[in-house]
Structures are given as C-alpha cells and as structure tokens.
C-alpha cells in the first residue's frame, strides 16, 4: 500500500537539505574538488558529477570526476606518505585520527543529522 506525502512536506524537506549543503559549504566542510597530496585540486579532465538527494532530487554539489591520471597521482602520493606516516609515533597517529573524528562531529552538528547503519 502506497502512502502519499503532501507536496508541501517534500518542498520543506528539499529546502532543509539544500540549507544543510549550504551550511557545510560555508563552513568549509563540503568541497567539490579532489583531495590529493594535502590540497584540493580540480580533476584533470575538468568533468563534474552532480550529487543529488535521492528523496527530492535536489542537487547538493557538483563534484570533480577523477580520471585515471588523477587516480594514479593520488595512489602515488598516498604510497609516498605511507612511508612517512609509518615512522611517526603511535600517539601522533592517534591524535590525527581523533581530529578527523572531531571534524565529522562538526558535520553532524551542522546538518543536525547522524547516519546509523
């Protein structure tokens, strides 16, 4: 049995989703480029993919679409960093991991949502 949702509710939800995306972007937490070697870069081919909310179709972002050369560069940079990272003390690696967790908490606070699986 299908249930219908009032169109006003969908419109309200779509507005909330768009507001959340704007808040993340304004806070510097939503990037549309590739993150390679510690910086945000455009994809080699300049192509973009739209990220949409499946419930409303609202476009949240248009992110860079990586090409094989972008992927190869990211792998090479990550492999080089792996050797540097491996010699750092465990406490330093743990601190870096915790700071990433704090950042994800910022995202949840801005959007007012958490994801549970």
PAVEX-926814 format. One record per residue (C-alpha): residue in one letter; x, y, z; residue number from 1. Coordinates in nm, 4 decimals. Layout:
BEGIN
<atom A, <X, Y, Z>, NUM>
...
This chain:
BEGIN
<atom X, <0.0000, 0.0000, 0.0000>, 1>
<atom X, <0.1432, 0.3345, -0.1043>, 2>
<atom X, <0.1157, 0.6340, 0.1189>, 3>
<atom X, <0.1157, 0.9807, -0.0242>, 4>
<atom X, <0.3260, 1.2621, 0.1126>, 5>
<atom X, <0.1906, 1.6151, 0.0892>, 6>
<atom X, <0.3880, 1.8128, -0.1705>, 7>
<atom X, <0.4481, 2.0868, 0.0865>, 8>
<atom X, <0.6347, 1.8396, 0.3085>, 9>
<atom X, <0.8616, 1.7405, 0.0197>, 10>
<atom X, <0.9298, 2.1049, -0.0593>, 11>
<atom X, <1.0107, 2.1761, 0.3067>, 12>
<atom X, <1.2450, 1.8763, 0.3225>, 13>
<atom X, <1.4161, 1.9779, -0.0014>, 14>
<atom X, <1.4763, 2.3253, 0.1416>, 15>
<atom X, <1.6287, 2.1734, 0.4555>, 16>
<atom X, <1.8602, 1.9521, 0.2501>, 17>
<atom X, <1.9740, 2.2491, 0.0415>, 18>
<atom X, <2.0267, 2.4557, 0.3591>, 19>
<atom X, <2.2410, 2.1778, 0.5098>, 20>
<atom X, <2.4568, 2.1620, 0.1969>, 21>
<atom X, <2.4986, 2.5407, 0.2033>, 22>
<atom X, <2.5954, 2.5340, 0.5726>, 23>
<atom X, <2.8566, 2.2639, 0.5079>, 24>
<atom X, <2.9974, 2.4590, 0.2132>, 25>
<atom X, <3.0109, 2.7840, 0.4155>, 26>
<atom X, <3.1909, 2.6061, 0.6998>, 27>
<atom X, <3.4500, 2.4700, 0.4570>, 28>
<atom X, <3.3325, 2.1120, 0.5096>, 29>
<atom X, <3.1894, 2.0468, 0.1627>, 30>
<atom X, <3.4430, 2.0511, -0.1177>, 31>
<atom X, <3.3795, 1.9851, -0.4829>, 32>
<atom X, <3.7403, 1.9145, -0.5835>, 33>
<atom X, <3.9688, 1.6125, -0.5429>, 34>
<atom X, <4.1885, 1.5967, -0.2319>, 35>
<atom X, <4.5340, 1.4855, -0.3452>, 36>
<atom X, <4.8620, 1.5409, -0.1670>, 37>
<atom X, <4.7145, 1.7586, 0.1065>, 38>
<atom X, <4.5374, 2.0046, -0.1208>, 39>
<atom X, <4.2126, 2.0411, -0.3103>, 40>
<atom X, <4.2637, 2.0178, -0.6875>, 41>
<atom X, <4.0483, 2.0132, -0.9986>, 42>
<atom X, <4.0161, 1.6865, -1.1884>, 43>
<atom X, <4.2418, 1.6553, -1.4911>, 44>
<atom X, <3.9555, 1.6465, -1.7390>, 45>
<atom X, <3.7509, 1.9123, -1.5640>, 46>
<atom X, <3.4367, 1.6958, -1.5683>, 47>
<atom X, <3.1914, 1.7091, -1.2791>, 48>
<atom X, <2.9307, 1.4741, -1.1318>, 49>
<atom X, <2.6122, 1.6013, -0.9712>, 50>
<atom X, <2.5403, 1.4734, -0.6205>, 51>
<atom X, <2.1674, 1.4691, -0.5562>, 52>
<atom X, <1.9415, 1.3910, -0.2645>, 53>
<atom X, <1.7593, 1.0749, -0.3754>, 54>
<atom X, <1.4432, 1.1724, -0.1906>, 55>
<atom X, <1.3982, 1.5133, -0.3512>, 56>
<atom X, <1.6308, 1.5294, -0.6486>, 57>
<atom X, <1.7895, 1.8451, -0.5029>, 58>
<atom X, <2.1417, 1.8984, -0.6373>, 59>
<atom X, <2.3724, 1.9214, -0.3357>, 60>
<atom X, <2.7033, 1.9594, -0.5159>, 61>
<atom X, <2.8802, 1.9111, -0.8470>, 62>
<atom X, <3.1985, 1.7248, -0.7571>, 63>
<atom X, <3.5117, 1.6667, -0.9612>, 64>
<atom X, <3.5104, 1.3431, -1.1610>, 65>
<atom X, <3.8518, 1.1795, -1.1295>, 66>
<atom X, <4.0214, 1.0452, -1.4405>, 67>
<atom X, <4.2720, 0.7573, -1.4433>, 68>
<atom X, <4.5615, 1.0062, -1.4229>, 69>
<atom X, <4.4099, 1.1674, -1.1128>, 70>
<atom X, <4.3735, 0.8253, -0.9506>, 71>
<atom X, <4.7322, 0.7289, -1.0368>, 72>
<atom X, <4.8591, 1.0559, -0.8866>, 73>
<atom X, <4.6547, 1.0042, -0.5682>, 74>
<atom X, <4.7886, 0.6488, -0.5305>, 75>
<atom X, <5.1495, 0.7620, -0.5810>, 76>
<atom X, <5.1143, 1.0446, -0.3265>, 77>
<atom X, <4.9429, 0.8141, -0.0740>, 78>
<atom X, <5.2108, 0.5487, -0.1166>, 79>
<atom X, <5.4860, 0.8053, -0.0528>, 80>
<atom X, <5.3008, 0.9368, 0.2535>, 81>
<atom X, <5.2540, 0.5853, 0.3893>, 82>
<atom X, <5.6276, 0.5507, 0.4484>, 83>
<atom X, <5.6443, 0.8866, 0.6305>, 84>
<atom X, <5.3337, 0.8063, 0.8350>, 85>
<atom X, <5.4670, 0.4650, 0.9415>, 86>
<atom X, <5.7629, 0.6133, 1.1319>, 87>
<atom X, <5.5505, 0.8598, 1.3315>, 88>
<atom X, <5.4806, 0.7674, 1.6947>, 89>
<atom X, <5.1516, 0.5888, 1.7620>, 90>
<atom X, <5.0330, 0.8757, 1.9848>, 91>
<atom X, <5.0776, 1.1234, 1.6994>, 92>
<atom X, <4.8869, 0.8980, 1.4588>, 93>
<atom X, <4.6097, 0.8580, 1.7189>, 94>
<atom X, <4.5856, 1.2369, 1.7650>, 95>
<atom X, <4.5468, 1.2841, 1.3900>, 96>
<atom X, <4.2758, 1.0181, 1.3777>, 97>
<atom X, <4.0872, 1.1810, 1.6660>, 98>
<atom X, <4.0978, 1.5214, 1.4959>, 99>
<atom X, <3.9272, 1.3634, 1.1935>, 100>
<atom X, <3.6549, 1.2344, 1.4252>, 101>
<atom X, <3.6015, 1.5841, 1.5650>, 102>
<atom X, <3.5579, 1.7134, 1.2119>, 103>
<atom X, <3.2888, 1.4550, 1.1361>, 104>
<atom X, <3.1158, 1.5685, 1.4558>, 105>
<atom X, <3.1132, 1.9210, 1.3110>, 106>
<atom X, <2.9382, 1.7913, 1.0014>, 107>
<atom X, <2.6738, 1.6168, 1.2116>, 108>
<atom X, <2.6202, 1.9304, 1.4195>, 109>
<atom X, <2.5767, 2.1469, 1.1105>, 110>
<atom X, <2.3351, 1.9123, 0.9412>, 111>
<atom X, <2.1524, 1.8122, 1.2546>, 112>
<atom X, <2.1723, 1.4514, 1.1443>, 113>
<atom X, <2.3747, 1.1422, 1.2034>, 114>
<atom X, <2.3863, 0.8310, 0.9915>, 115>
<atom X, <2.3246, 0.4947, 1.1505>, 116>
<atom X, <2.3743, 0.1628, 0.9759>, 117>
